[in-house]
Amino acid sequence: MIAMAIANNPSLLIADEPTTALDVTVQQEILALLRELRDHHGMGMLFISHDLNLVRRHADRICVMYQGRIQEIGPVEQVFQNPQSDYTKALLAAEPEGRPQAIEQAPPLLTARQLSVSFKRPKTGLFKRQPPAFVAVHPTDFHIAPGETLGIVGESGSGKTTLASAVMRLVSSQGDITLGSDTLSNLKGDDLRRQRHRLQMVFQDPYGALSPRMPVFDIVSEGLRFHYPHLTNDEVIQRVNQTLHEVGLPELRCALPA
């Protein structure tokens, strides 16, 4: 896309969220490339981003917009150090800061021991030897305490999502996975399904995770109706609306079929 944009030797390059969904190392490469191209071709650049730190590091001047109006414009450091509009002040004040509180000592909620994931490679010919498996996650140990957040950081393709999928038992893995006092590693079929409500995942791609044919109520209530079949219709509706309220969504006025 960048090559296509500069093929016409433009005087102005508009970069609309050019680093969205990129990991930090690739992000830095793209930004370094844009700076190099800007200087080499003598272009002006309009860099559009919602990332304040990114703009601060790579822009000369900043223009803050809100609801279709420019709130203020000026040199980057001037705007960051001495914002004039109320919205800019609120935007800068919204930047996360501080550190998490210390976690009280408690038995681990989740423990993984020598957890690893490998994928078989396909043969390249009928009489070829089976190539060695691709190791997506090497044997690793970790644990998570109740109320604790464990951050998994790495480049794209480093195995982060595969590790999470292994914990969820969505991909085949080796090693031990213990949730509380229950070992999940060897569970299959109904035994595994009965534990599913204790492990839930927010997937990276909402378009692949959510069915466009299902209304919001059916999506949120599907797990409840599967794992808690004893709940009445009124109890399911109450649980769904309580959950929607907790994530900042309005309640739904609907009813389950009798």
Secondary structure, 3 states (H helix, E strand, C coil): CHHHHHCCCCCEEEEECCCCCCCHHHHHHHHHHHHHHHHHHCCEEEEECCCHHHHHHHCCEEEEEECCEEEEEEEHHHHHHCCCCHHHHHHHHCCCCCCCCCCCCCCCCEEEEEEEEEECCCCCCCCCCCCCCEEEEEEEEEEECCCCCCCCCCCCCCCHHHHHHHHCCCCCCEEEEEECCEECCCCCHHHHHCCHHHCCCCCCCHHHHCCCCCCHHHHHHHHHHHHCCCCCHHHHHHHHHHHHHHCCCCCCCCCCCC
